[in-house]
């Protein structure tokens, strides 16, 4: 009888713990905001390609700080959000596809002739 009780207890505990799931972490930054932040970072990195040395470092800090200020985020939030998404490669790929789409739209818009009053 004692073995049956232990077996029953073990089964119950096994079912109990198998039903427990860790809650899925919600990204700190919404997807739409993250797309805009990453698109701006991509553009800033492209602009920095022509620079070297201390000038590049200084401008990089300036660009990144402006991006974070414009979007109301900080580097820690961006980094932690990206870290949480690294475990989901399919979602990360979808995110970067949307970032590249955003960059292409911004690039196309910048090439349009300015409207004159």
Secondary structure, DSSP 8 states (H G I E B T S, - for coil): -HHHHHHHHHHHHHHHHHS--------SS-HHHHHHHHHHHHHHHHHHTT--HHHHHHHHHHHHHHHHHHHT--HHHHHHHHHHHTT-HHHHHHHHHHHHHHHHHHHHHHHS-----
